[in-house]
Amino acid sequence: MKEIERVLNPKSIAVVGASDNPDKWGYGIMERITSDGFAGSVYPVNARSREVFGLDAFSSLADIPDEVDMVNISIPGKFVAEVVKQAVDRGVKSVVINTNGYREVGRGDLETELLEIIKDSDTRIIGPNVQGIMNVQNKLSLNLGTKLFDQGPVGIIAQSGSVSAYIGEKMGDDGIGISTMFNLGNQIDLCESDFIEYLAGDEQTKVIAIYLEGPKDKDLFKETLIRNALKKPIVMFKPGSTEQGTEAAASHTGSIAGNDRIFSAACQQYGVLRCDDLLGYVDSIKAFALCPLPEGNRTVVMSTSGGVGSIVIDEVYKNGLEMARLPTAARQEIETLTGVKVPENGLLDLAIDTGIWQRVIETLCKNYSGCFDSILIVVADGVNNVEAMAGYAKNLTSKPILAVYMSYGDQYRENAISCLKREGIAYYGSPERAVKSLKNLL
């Protein structure tokens, strides 16, 4: 996908509408592109200023003497078409249009005009009505008010700037990070299918996170999912499960949502995980980013609390999973190590002793790895360093390990969370969230 490569890796960018006025959209774009470390050339375009952000400004795109790879447009709609014409005349490869006031307000004719301008040219459009794009690897951020996120394995495709920013922030908070971010807007040209195709082949991206109000071309979208869903996980959140939600999506980006039940069935058929709530969506992205896929549904639960362990067991079976049935030899070996009777149901209610945890983990992973498909580690007390055992287990097995950390306000919490992040463990604040995320990995 050379077109997307050019979008993500411009060597020079003209910002049409660049401004020193903090109330202007062009200010936010300039702030990001000049402060996040982008190494390419930046050309502010402002007819009323000679200098913007300390850089020489040009009165029009046509006045820039050097080659321009990308144009970012954040000016009133009545001027946009002329700027796009200038971009085509200059041979600019990509244009990002922040400006709104198109199909979402009944002015589809303005979109048709833009498409006619770029027809038969090499210029591609992202937008209009779009927040922007981000490529963490080369420190390119064209997102208003959104800082450059930490680098990581999550590729984001979103038809909402706020949702994409939320996902990026959460991935940063959890120590995961993102590779790229594509905001779609009205997607009159480049669309969600183009970006899915690109991310499916991108070595920096392990999981594709999509927020979609409606595909641009349903048949193309279907073909793209069929071709790419088995290459890497695709996690999707789509509003429109109610009539009112569908109407809201249409007024936001002019999307045609279609029948929601048919859409859900298609996702299931093509191997795409569609989440029905935003928290579960982010939780699932985290799980796919940090965990290998389980080979089956048998899980071992190791817990510092028998009570919370029992809650976890309920959630395991509610979600169609099973507790791993450990063989007699395994239970006897663990009982010898711990002095505690081990039930057949796979719940290991262990003392708050990291030495015991370490020996039990070694026994399970080295001697009985064929008896389970995943491990859930539950830390439900103010326990110092037990969470480090999740990282220890990760080094001994290729099976997914998820953690529940329920100790709030205790003296160990900050260090515990830092440890789980450092070890790359998917951790959750409740048994329900952890088990549901594990189920979604299947």
BASE-157804 format. One record per residue (C-alpha): x, y, z. Coordinates in Angstrom, 1 decimal. Example, Ala and Ser with C-alpha at 12.3 -4.5 7.8 and 13.67 -1.06 7.14 Angstrom:
<site c1="12.3" c2="-4.5" c3="7.8"/>
<site c1="13.7" c2="-1.1" c3="7.1"/>
This chain:
<site c1="0.0" c2="0.0" c3="0.0"/>
<site c1="2.4" c2="2.7" c3="-1.3"/>
<site c1="-0.3" c2="5.4" c3="-1.0"/>
<site c1="-0.7" c2="4.8" c3="2.7"/>
<site c1="3.1" c2="4.7" c3="3.2"/>
<site c1="3.2" c2="8.2" c3="1.6"/>
<site c1="0.5" c2="9.4" c3="3.9"/>
<site c1="2.4" c2="8.2" c3="7.0"/>
<site c1="5.8" c2="9.3" c3="5.9"/>
<site c1="5.8" c2="12.8" c3="4.3"/>
<site c1="9.1" c2="14.6" c3="4.2"/>
<site c1="7.3" c2="18.0" c3="4.0"/>
<site c1="3.9" c2="19.3" c3="5.2"/>
<site c1="2.1" c2="22.5" c3="4.3"/>
<site c1="-0.4" c2="23.5" c3="7.0"/>
<site c1="-3.1" c2="25.7" c3="5.3"/>
<site c1="-4.8" c2="27.7" c3="8.0"/>
<site c1="-1.8" c2="27.7" c3="10.3"/>
<site c1="-2.2" c2="30.2" c3="13.1"/>
<site c1="-0.7" c2="31.6" c3="16.3"/>
<site c1="-4.2" c2="32.1" c3="17.6"/>
<site c1="-4.9" c2="29.3" c3="20.2"/>
<site c1="-8.6" c2="29.5" c3="19.3"/>
<site c1="-7.9" c2="28.3" c3="15.7"/>
<site c1="-7.7" c2="24.7" c3="14.6"/>
<site c1="-4.6" c2="25.5" c3="12.7"/>
<site c1="-2.9" c2="26.5" c3="15.9"/>
<site c1="-3.5" c2="23.0" c3="17.3"/>
<site c1="-2.1" c2="21.3" c3="14.2"/>
<site c1="1.0" c2="23.5" c3="14.3"/>
<site c1="1.5" c2="23.0" c3="18.0"/>
<site c1="1.6" c2="19.2" c3="17.5"/>
<site c1="3.7" c2="19.0" c3="14.4"/>
<site c1="6.3" c2="21.4" c3="15.8"/>
<site c1="6.5" c2="20.0" c3="19.4"/>
<site c1="6.3" c2="16.2" c3="18.9"/>
<site c1="9.6" c2="15.9" c3="17.0"/>
<site c1="8.6" c2="15.6" c3="13.4"/>
<site c1="11.9" c2="15.9" c3="11.4"/>
<site c1="10.4" c2="17.0" c3="8.0"/>
<site c1="9.9" c2="20.5" c3="6.7"/>
<site c1="6.8" c2="22.4" c3="7.8"/>
<site c1="5.3" c2="25.3" c3="5.8"/>
<site c1="2.7" c2="27.4" c3="7.5"/>
<site c1="0.2" c2="28.9" c3="5.0"/>
<site c1="-1.7" c2="32.0" c3="6.2"/>
<site c1="-2.6" c2="34.9" c3="4.0"/>
<site c1="-2.4" c2="37.4" c3="6.9"/>
<site c1="0.8" c2="36.5" c3="8.6"/>
<site c1="4.4" c2="36.4" c3="7.6"/>
<site c1="5.4" c2="34.2" c3="10.4"/>
<site c1="3.6" c2="31.4" c3="12.4"/>
<site c1="5.2" c2="29.5" c3="15.2"/>
<site c1="8.5" c2="31.1" c3="14.4"/>
<site c1="8.4" c2="29.7" c3="10.8"/>
<site c1="8.2" c2="31.7" c3="7.6"/>
<site c1="4.5" c2="31.7" c3="6.5"/>
<site c1="3.3" c2="31.7" c3="2.9"/>
<site c1="0.2" c2="33.5" c3="1.6"/>
<site c1="-0.9" c2="30.5" c3="-0.5"/>
<site c1="0.1" c2="26.9" c3="-1.2"/>
<site c1="1.2" c2="28.0" c3="-4.6"/>
<site c1="3.8" c2="30.3" c3="-3.1"/>
<site c1="5.9" c2="27.6" c3="-1.4"/>
<site c1="9.1" c2="27.2" c3="-3.4"/>
<site c1="9.9" c2="23.7" c3="-2.3"/>
<site c1="8.4" c2="20.3" c3="-2.9"/>
<site c1="5.4" c2="19.5" c3="-0.6"/>
<site c1="4.4" c2="15.9" c3="0.1"/>
<site c1="1.3" c2="16.5" c3="2.3"/>
<site c1="-1.2" c2="19.4" c3="2.8"/>
<site c1="-3.2" c2="19.7" c3="6.0"/>
<site c1="-6.3" c2="22.0" c3="5.5"/>
<site c1="-8.1" c2="23.7" c3="8.4"/>
<site c1="-9.9" c2="26.7" c3="6.8"/>
<site c1="-13.5" c2="27.6" c3="6.1"/>
<site c1="-15.2" c2="25.2" c3="3.6"/>
<site c1="-15.7" c2="27.8" c3="0.9"/>
<site c1="-11.9" c2="28.0" c3="0.4"/>
<site c1="-11.1" c2="24.2" c3="0.5"/>
<site c1="-11.7" c2="23.3" c3="-3.1"/>
<site c1="-9.3" c2="25.9" c3="-4.4"/>
<site c1="-6.5" c2="24.7" c3="-2.1"/>
<site c1="-7.1" c2="21.1" c3="-3.2"/>
<site c1="-6.8" c2="22.3" c3="-6.8"/>
<site c1="-3.5" c2="23.9" c3="-6.0"/>
<site c1="-2.4" c2="20.6" c3="-4.3"/>
<site c1="-3.2" c2="18.6" c3="-7.4"/>
<site c1="-1.4" c2="21.1" c3="-9.6"/>
<site c1="1.7" c2="20.8" c3="-7.4"/>
<site c1="1.6" c2="17.0" c3="-7.4"/>
<site c1="1.0" c2="16.8" c3="-3.7"/>
<site c1="0.4" c2="13.1" c3="-2.8"/>
<site c1="-1.9" c2="13.4" c3="0.2"/>
<site c1="-4.4" c2="16.0" c3="1.6"/>
<site c1="-5.8" c2="15.9" c3="5.1"/>
<site c1="-9.0" c2="18.0" c3="5.4"/>
<site c1="-10.1" c2="18.9" c3="9.0"/>
<site c1="-12.9" c2="21.2" c3="7.7"/>
<site c1="-16.5" c2="20.0" c3="8.3"/>
<site c1="-19.8" c2="21.1" c3="6.7"/>
<site c1="-20.1" c2="18.4" c3="4.0"/>
<site c1="-22.3" c2="15.3" c3="3.8"/>
<site c1="-23.0" c2="15.3" c3="7.5"/>
<site c1="-25.0" c2="18.5" c3="7.0"/>
<site c1="-26.5" c2="17.6" c3="3.7"/>
<site c1="-23.8" c2="19.1" c3="1.4"/>
<site c1="-22.7" c2="15.9" c3="-0.4"/>
<site c1="-22.3" c2="18.1" c3="-3.5"/>
<site c1="-19.2" c2="19.7" c3="-2.0"/>
<site c1="-17.6" c2="16.2" c3="-1.6"/>
<site c1="-18.4" c2="15.4" c3="-5.2"/>
<site c1="-16.6" c2="18.6" c3="-6.2"/>
<site c1="-13.5" c2="17.5" c3="-4.3"/>
<site c1="-13.5" c2="14.1" c3="-5.8"/>
<site c1="-13.8" c2="15.6" c3="-9.3"/>
<site c1="-10.7" c2="17.8" c3="-8.6"/>
<site c1="-8.5" c2="14.8" c3="-7.7"/>
<site c1="-9.9" c2="12.6" c3="-10.4"/>
<site c1="-7.1" c2="11.2" c3="-12.6"/>
<site c1="-4.4" c2="12.6" c3="-10.3"/>
<site c1="-2.1" c2="10.9" c3="-7.7"/>
<site c1="-3.5" c2="13.1" c3="-4.9"/>
<site c1="-5.4" c2="11.2" c3="-2.2"/>
<site c1="-7.7" c2="12.7" c3="0.4"/>
<site c1="-8.3" c2="11.8" c3="4.1"/>
<site c1="-11.5" c2="13.4" c3="5.3"/>
<site c1="-13.1" c2="15.9" c3="5.2"/>
<site c1="-14.4" c2="16.4" c3="8.7"/>
<site c1="-11.4" c2="14.5" c3="10.1"/>
<site c1="-9.4" c2="14.9" c3="13.2"/>
<site c1="-6.1" c2="13.8" c3="11.6"/>
<site c1="-3.5" c2="11.0" c3="11.5"/>
<site c1="-0.6" c2="9.9" c3="13.6"/>
<site c1="2.5" c2="7.8" c3="12.9"/>
<site c1="4.4" c2="7.3" c3="16.1"/>
<site c1="7.5" c2="5.9" c3="14.5"/>
<site c1="8.4" c2="9.1" c3="12.6"/>
<site c1="6.8" c2="11.4" c3="15.3"/>
<site c1="4.1" c2="12.7" c3="12.9"/>
<site c1="0.9" c2="13.9" c3="14.7"/>
<site c1="-1.7" c2="15.9" c3="12.9"/>
<site c1="-4.3" c2="15.4" c3="15.7"/>
<site c1="-5.8" c2="18.5" c3="17.3"/>
<site c1="-5.0" c2="18.5" c3="21.0"/>
<site c1="-3.7" c2="14.9" c3="20.9"/>
<site c1="-0.1" c2="14.5" c3="22.0"/>
<site c1="2.1" c2="11.9" c3="20.3"/>
<site c1="1.4" c2="8.6" c3="22.0"/>
<site c1="3.9" c2="6.1" c3="23.1"/>
<site c1="5.0" c2="3.6" c3="20.4"/>
<site c1="3.4" c2="0.2" c3="20.6"/>
<site c1="1.6" c2="-2.6" c3="18.7"/>
<site c1="-1.9" c2="-1.2" c3="18.3"/>
<site c1="-3.1" c2="0.3" c3="15.0"/>
<site c1="-6.2" c2="2.6" c3="15.4"/>
<site c1="-8.8" c2="3.3" c3="12.7"/>
<site c1="-11.5" c2="5.6" c3="14.0"/>
<site c1="-14.4" c2="7.6" c3="12.7"/>
<site c1="-14.2" c2="9.8" c3="15.8"/>
<site c1="-11.3" c2="11.9" c3="16.9"/>
<site c1="-12.4" c2="11.7" c3="20.5"/>
<site c1="-12.7" c2="7.9" c3="20.5"/>
<site c1="-9.3" c2="7.5" c3="18.8"/>
<site c1="-7.7" c2="9.8" c3="21.4"/>
<site c1="-9.3" c2="7.8" c3="24.2"/>
<site c1="-8.0" c2="4.5" c3="22.8"/>
<site c1="-4.5" c2="6.0" c3="22.4"/>
<site c1="-4.6" c2="7.4" c3="26.0"/>
<site c1="-5.7" c2="4.1" c3="27.4"/>
<site c1="-3.0" c2="2.2" c3="25.6"/>
<site c1="-0.4" c2="4.7" c3="26.9"/>
<site c1="-1.8" c2="4.4" c3="30.5"/>
<site c1="-1.5" c2="0.6" c3="30.3"/>
<site c1="2.1" c2="0.7" c3="29.0"/>
<site c1="1.2" c2="-0.6" c3="25.6"/>
<site c1="1.3" c2="2.2" c3="23.1"/>
<site c1="0.2" c2="2.5" c3="19.4"/>
<site c1="1.8" c2="2.2" c3="16.0"/>
<site c1="-0.5" c2="4.5" c3="13.9"/>
<site c1="-3.8" c2="6.3" c3="14.1"/>
<site c1="-6.1" c2="7.0" c3="11.2"/>
<site c1="-9.1" c2="9.2" c3="11.7"/>
<site c1="-11.7" c2="8.7" c3="8.9"/>
<site c1="-14.2" c2="11.5" c3="9.0"/>
<site c1="-16.4" c2="11.4" c3="5.9"/>
<site c1="-13.9" c2="9.2" c3="4.0"/>
<site c1="-14.7" c2="10.4" c3="0.6"/>
<site c1="-11.5" c2="8.9" c3="-0.9"/>
<site c1="-9.2" c2="6.8" c3="1.4"/>
<site c1="-11.4" c2="4.8" c3="3.7"/>
<site c1="-11.4" c2="2.2" c3="6.5"/>
<site c1="-10.8" c2="-0.7" c3="4.0"/>
<site c1="-7.6" c2="1.0" c3="2.8"/>
<site c1="-6.3" c2="1.4" c3="6.3"/>
<site c1="-7.2" c2="-2.1" c3="7.4"/>
<site c1="-5.4" c2="-3.5" c3="4.4"/>
<site c1="-2.3" c2="-1.5" c3="5.3"/>
<site c1="-2.3" c2="-2.3" c3="9.0"/>
<site c1="-2.8" c2="-6.0" c3="8.3"/>
<site c1="0.6" c2="-6.0" c3="6.5"/>
<site c1="2.4" c2="-3.6" c3="8.9"/>
<site c1="5.1" c2="-5.3" c3="11.0"/>
<site c1="4.8" c2="-2.6" c3="13.7"/>
<site c1="1.1" c2="-3.5" c3="14.3"/>
<site c1="-0.1" c2="-6.5" c3="16.2"/>
<site c1="-3.8" c2="-5.7" c3="16.7"/>
<site c1="-6.1" c2="-3.5" c3="14.7"/>
<site c1="-8.6" c2="-1.4" c3="16.7"/>
<site c1="-11.5" c2="0.0" c3="14.7"/>
<site c1="-14.3" c2="2.4" c3="15.7"/>
<site c1="-16.6" c2="2.6" c3="12.8"/>
<site c1="-20.0" c2="4.3" c3="12.3"/>
<site c1="-20.5" c2="2.8" c3="8.9"/>
<site c1="-18.3" c2="1.4" c3="6.1"/>
<site c1="-17.8" c2="3.5" c3="3.0"/>
<site c1="-18.4" c2="0.6" c3="0.6"/>
<site c1="-20.0" c2="-2.5" c3="2.2"/>
<site c1="-18.8" c2="-5.0" c3="-0.4"/>
<site c1="-15.3" c2="-3.7" c3="-0.3"/>
<site c1="-15.3" c2="-3.7" c3="3.5"/>
<site c1="-16.5" c2="-7.4" c3="3.5"/>
<site c1="-13.8" c2="-8.4" c3="1.0"/>
<site c1="-11.2" c2="-6.6" c3="3.1"/>
<site c1="-12.2" c2="-8.4" c3="6.3"/>
<site c1="-12.3" c2="-11.8" c3="4.6"/>
<site c1="-8.8" c2="-11.2" c3="3.2"/>
<site c1="-7.2" c2="-9.8" c3="6.4"/>
<site c1="-9.1" c2="-10.9" c3="9.6"/>
<site c1="-7.0" c2="-14.1" c3="9.9"/>
<site c1="-3.7" c2="-12.2" c3="9.5"/>
<site c1="-4.0" c2="-10.4" c3="12.9"/>
<site c1="-6.8" c2="-9.7" c3="15.4"/>
<site c1="-9.3" c2="-7.0" c3="14.4"/>
<site c1="-11.3" c2="-5.6" c3="17.4"/>
<site c1="-14.2" c2="-3.4" c3="16.5"/>
<site c1="-16.6" c2="-1.1" c3="18.3"/>
<site c1="-19.6" c2="0.2" c3="16.2"/>
<site c1="-22.4" c2="2.3" c3="17.5"/>
<site c1="-25.9" c2="2.0" c3="16.0"/>
<site c1="-27.4" c2="-1.0" c3="17.9"/>
<site c1="-30.4" c2="1.3" c3="18.5"/>
<site c1="-32.3" c2="3.4" c3="16.0"/>
<site c1="-31.3" c2="6.5" c3="17.9"/>
<site c1="-27.6" c2="5.6" c3="17.8"/>
<site c1="-27.8" c2="5.0" c3="14.1"/>
<site c1="-29.3" c2="8.5" c3="13.6"/>
<site c1="-26.5" c2="10.1" c3="15.7"/>
<site c1="-23.8" c2="8.4" c3="13.6"/>
<site c1="-25.4" c2="9.7" c3="10.4"/>
<site c1="-25.4" c2="13.3" c3="11.8"/>
<site c1="-21.8" c2="12.9" c3="12.9"/>
<site c1="-20.1" c2="11.8" c3="9.7"/>
<site c1="-22.9" c2="11.1" c3="7.3"/>
<site c1="-22.5" c2="7.4" c3="7.6"/>
<site c1="-25.0" c2="4.9" c3="6.4"/>
<site c1="-25.0" c2="2.3" c3="9.2"/>
<site c1="-27.2" c2="-0.4" c3="7.7"/>
<site c1="-28.8" c2="-3.3" c3="9.6"/>
<site c1="-27.0" c2="-3.8" c3="12.9"/>
<site c1="-27.8" c2="-7.5" c3="13.3"/>
<site c1="-26.5" c2="-8.2" c3="9.8"/>
<site c1="-23.3" c2="-6.3" c3="10.6"/>
<site c1="-22.7" c2="-8.3" c3="13.8"/>
<site c1="-23.3" c2="-11.6" c3="12.0"/>
<site c1="-20.8" c2="-10.6" c3="9.3"/>
<site c1="-18.2" c2="-9.7" c3="11.9"/>
<site c1="-18.6" c2="-13.1" c3="13.6"/>
<site c1="-18.5" c2="-14.9" c3="10.2"/>
<site c1="-15.3" c2="-13.2" c3="9.1"/>
<site c1="-13.4" c2="-13.5" c3="12.4"/>
<site c1="-13.7" c2="-9.9" c3="13.7"/>
<site c1="-14.4" c2="-9.3" c3="17.4"/>
<site c1="-17.2" c2="-6.8" c3="17.7"/>
<site c1="-17.5" c2="-5.4" c3="21.3"/>
<site c1="-20.7" c2="-4.0" c3="22.6"/>
<site c1="-19.4" c2="-1.6" c3="25.2"/>
<site c1="-16.4" c2="0.9" c3="25.2"/>
<site c1="-14.7" c2="-0.5" c3="28.3"/>
<site c1="-14.9" c2="-4.0" c3="27.0"/>
<site c1="-13.5" c2="-2.8" c3="23.7"/>
<site c1="-10.4" c2="-1.2" c3="25.3"/>
<site c1="-10.0" c2="-4.3" c3="27.6"/>
<site c1="-10.0" c2="-6.6" c3="24.6"/>
<site c1="-7.5" c2="-4.5" c3="22.6"/>
<site c1="-5.2" c2="-4.7" c3="25.6"/>
<site c1="-5.6" c2="-8.5" c3="25.8"/>
<site c1="-4.8" c2="-9.0" c3="22.1"/>
<site c1="-1.8" c2="-6.6" c3="22.3"/>
<site c1="-0.2" c2="-8.3" c3="25.2"/>
<site c1="-1.3" c2="-12.0" c3="25.1"/>
<site c1="-0.7" c2="-14.9" c3="22.7"/>
<site c1="-3.9" c2="-16.6" c3="21.6"/>
<site c1="-5.0" c2="-19.5" c3="23.8"/>
<site c1="-5.2" c2="-23.0" c3="22.2"/>
<site c1="-8.3" c2="-23.8" c3="24.2"/>
<site c1="-10.6" c2="-22.7" c3="27.0"/>
<site c1="-9.1" c2="-24.3" c3="30.1"/>
<site c1="-7.7" c2="-21.8" c3="32.6"/>
<site c1="-5.9" c2="-22.1" c3="35.9"/>
<site c1="-6.7" c2="-19.5" c3="38.6"/>
<site c1="-4.1" c2="-18.6" c3="41.1"/>
<site c1="-5.4" c2="-16.3" c3="43.8"/>
<site c1="-4.4" c2="-14.6" c3="47.1"/>
<site c1="-8.1" c2="-14.7" c3="48.1"/>
<site c1="-10.4" c2="-17.8" c3="48.1"/>
<site c1="-13.4" c2="-15.5" c3="48.0"/>
<site c1="-12.4" c2="-13.6" c3="44.9"/>
<site c1="-11.2" c2="-16.9" c3="43.4"/>
<site c1="-14.7" c2="-18.2" c3="43.7"/>
<site c1="-16.1" c2="-15.1" c3="41.9"/>
<site c1="-13.6" c2="-15.8" c3="39.1"/>
<site c1="-14.8" c2="-19.3" c3="38.8"/>
<site c1="-18.4" c2="-18.1" c3="38.3"/>
<site c1="-17.2" c2="-15.7" c3="35.6"/>
<site c1="-15.2" c2="-18.4" c3="33.9"/>
<site c1="-18.3" c2="-20.6" c3="33.4"/>
<site c1="-20.6" c2="-17.7" c3="32.6"/>
<site c1="-18.3" c2="-16.9" c3="29.7"/>
<site c1="-18.2" c2="-20.4" c3="28.3"/>
<site c1="-14.7" c2="-21.2" c3="29.6"/>
<site c1="-13.6" c2="-24.0" c3="31.9"/>
<site c1="-11.5" c2="-24.4" c3="34.9"/>
<site c1="-8.5" c2="-26.6" c3="34.1"/>
<site c1="-8.9" c2="-30.0" c3="35.8"/>
<site c1="-5.4" c2="-30.8" c3="37.2"/>
<site c1="-4.4" c2="-34.4" c3="37.3"/>
<site c1="-3.9" c2="-36.1" c3="40.7"/>
<site c1="-0.2" c2="-36.0" c3="40.4"/>
<site c1="-0.2" c2="-32.3" c3="39.8"/>
<site c1="-2.5" c2="-31.6" c3="42.8"/>
<site c1="-0.4" c2="-33.8" c3="45.1"/>
<site c1="2.8" c2="-32.1" c3="44.0"/>
<site c1="1.4" c2="-28.6" c3="44.6"/>
<site c1="-0.1" c2="-29.7" c3="48.0"/>
<site c1="3.4" c2="-30.9" c3="49.0"/>
<site c1="4.8" c2="-27.5" c3="48.0"/>
<site c1="2.1" c2="-25.4" c3="49.7"/>
<site c1="0.7" c2="-27.5" c3="52.5"/>
<site c1="-2.8" c2="-26.6" c3="51.2"/>
<site c1="-5.3" c2="-29.0" c3="49.7"/>
<site c1="-5.8" c2="-28.4" c3="45.9"/>
<site c1="-9.3" c2="-28.9" c3="44.5"/>
<site c1="-9.9" c2="-30.6" c3="41.2"/>
<site c1="-11.4" c2="-27.4" c3="39.7"/>
<site c1="-8.1" c2="-25.7" c3="39.2"/>
<site c1="-8.4" c2="-22.9" c3="41.8"/>
<site c1="-5.1" c2="-22.4" c3="43.6"/>
<site c1="-5.8" c2="-20.4" c3="46.7"/>
<site c1="-2.2" c2="-19.7" c3="47.7"/>
<site c1="-0.6" c2="-18.1" c3="50.7"/>
<site c1="0.9" c2="-14.6" c3="50.4"/>
<site c1="4.4" c2="-15.9" c3="49.8"/>
<site c1="6.2" c2="-15.2" c3="46.6"/>
<site c1="8.5" c2="-18.2" c3="47.1"/>
<site c1="5.5" c2="-20.6" c3="47.2"/>
<site c1="4.0" c2="-18.9" c3="44.1"/>
<site c1="7.3" c2="-19.2" c3="42.2"/>
<site c1="7.5" c2="-23.0" c3="43.0"/>
<site c1="3.9" c2="-23.6" c3="42.0"/>
<site c1="4.3" c2="-21.7" c3="38.7"/>
<site c1="7.4" c2="-23.7" c3="37.9"/>
<site c1="5.6" c2="-26.9" c3="38.6"/>
<site c1="2.6" c2="-26.0" c3="36.4"/>
<site c1="4.6" c2="-24.6" c3="33.5"/>
<site c1="7.3" c2="-27.1" c3="33.4"/>
<site c1="5.5" c2="-30.4" c3="34.3"/>
<site c1="1.8" c2="-29.9" c3="33.5"/>
<site c1="1.6" c2="-27.3" c3="30.7"/>
<site c1="-0.6" c2="-29.7" c3="28.6"/>
<site c1="-3.3" c2="-29.5" c3="31.3"/>
<site c1="-4.3" c2="-25.8" c3="30.8"/>
<site c1="-4.5" c2="-23.2" c3="28.1"/>
<site c1="-4.2" c2="-19.9" c3="30.2"/>
<site c1="-3.5" c2="-18.6" c3="33.6"/>
<site c1="-5.5" c2="-16.0" c3="35.6"/>
<site c1="-3.5" c2="-14.5" c3="38.5"/>
<site c1="-5.7" c2="-12.7" c3="41.1"/>
<site c1="-4.1" c2="-10.3" c3="43.6"/>
<site c1="-6.8" c2="-9.2" c3="45.9"/>
<site c1="-4.9" c2="-8.1" c3="49.0"/>
<site c1="-2.2" c2="-5.6" c3="49.8"/>
<site c1="0.5" c2="-8.0" c3="48.7"/>
<site c1="4.1" c2="-7.0" c3="48.1"/>
<site c1="5.6" c2="-8.5" c3="45.0"/>
<site c1="3.1" c2="-11.3" c3="44.2"/>
<site c1="2.2" c2="-9.5" c3="41.0"/>
<site c1="5.8" c2="-10.0" c3="39.9"/>
<site c1="5.0" c2="-13.7" c3="39.7"/>
<site c1="2.9" c2="-12.9" c3="36.6"/>
<site c1="6.0" c2="-11.8" c3="34.8"/>
<site c1="7.9" c2="-14.9" c3="36.1"/>
<site c1="5.2" c2="-17.1" c3="34.7"/>
<site c1="5.3" c2="-15.3" c3="31.4"/>
<site c1="8.9" c2="-16.2" c3="31.0"/>
<site c1="8.1" c2="-19.9" c3="31.5"/>
<site c1="5.2" c2="-20.4" c3="29.2"/>
<site c1="3.8" c2="-19.2" c3="25.8"/>
<site c1="0.3" c2="-19.4" c3="27.1"/>
<site c1="-1.7" c2="-16.2" c3="27.8"/>
<site c1="-1.5" c2="-14.8" c3="31.4"/>
<site c1="-4.0" c2="-12.2" c3="32.6"/>
<site c1="-4.0" c2="-10.6" c3="36.0"/>
<site c1="-6.8" c2="-9.2" c3="38.3"/>
<site c1="-5.5" c2="-6.5" c3="40.6"/>
<site c1="-8.1" c2="-5.5" c3="43.2"/>
<site c1="-6.0" c2="-3.9" c3="46.0"/>
<site c1="-7.0" c2="-0.3" c3="46.0"/>
<site c1="-5.3" c2="2.3" c3="48.2"/>
<site c1="-2.8" c2="-0.1" c3="49.7"/>
<site c1="0.9" c2="0.9" c3="49.9"/>
<site c1="1.9" c2="-1.6" c3="47.2"/>
<site c1="-0.5" c2="-0.5" c3="44.5"/>
<site c1="1.6" c2="1.9" c3="42.6"/>
<site c1="4.6" c2="-0.4" c3="42.5"/>
<site c1="2.3" c2="-3.4" c3="41.6"/>
<site c1="0.8" c2="-1.7" c3="38.6"/>
<site c1="4.2" c2="-0.5" c3="37.4"/>
<site c1="5.5" c2="-4.0" c3="37.7"/>
<site c1="2.5" c2="-5.5" c3="35.7"/>
<site c1="3.1" c2="-2.8" c3="32.9"/>
<site c1="6.8" c2="-3.5" c3="32.9"/>
<site c1="6.3" c2="-7.2" c3="32.5"/>
<site c1="3.7" c2="-6.7" c3="29.7"/>
<site c1="0.9" c2="-8.4" c3="31.6"/>
<site c1="-2.8" c2="-7.6" c3="30.7"/>
<site c1="-4.2" c2="-6.6" c3="34.1"/>
<site c1="-7.8" c2="-5.6" c3="35.0"/>
<site c1="-9.6" c2="-4.1" c3="38.0"/>
<site c1="-12.2" c2="-6.8" c3="38.3"/>
<site c1="-12.7" c2="-10.6" c3="37.7"/>
<site c1="-15.5" c2="-9.8" c3="35.2"/>
<site c1="-13.3" c2="-7.7" c3="32.9"/>
<site c1="-10.4" c2="-10.1" c3="33.0"/>
<site c1="-12.4" c2="-13.2" c3="32.2"/>
<site c1="-14.4" c2="-11.5" c3="29.5"/>
<site c1="-11.1" c2="-10.4" c3="27.9"/>
<site c1="-9.8" c2="-13.9" c3="28.1"/>
<site c1="-12.9" c2="-15.2" c3="26.4"/>
<site c1="-12.6" c2="-12.7" c3="23.6"/>
<site c1="-9.1" c2="-14.0" c3="22.8"/>
<site c1="-10.6" c2="-17.3" c3="21.7"/>
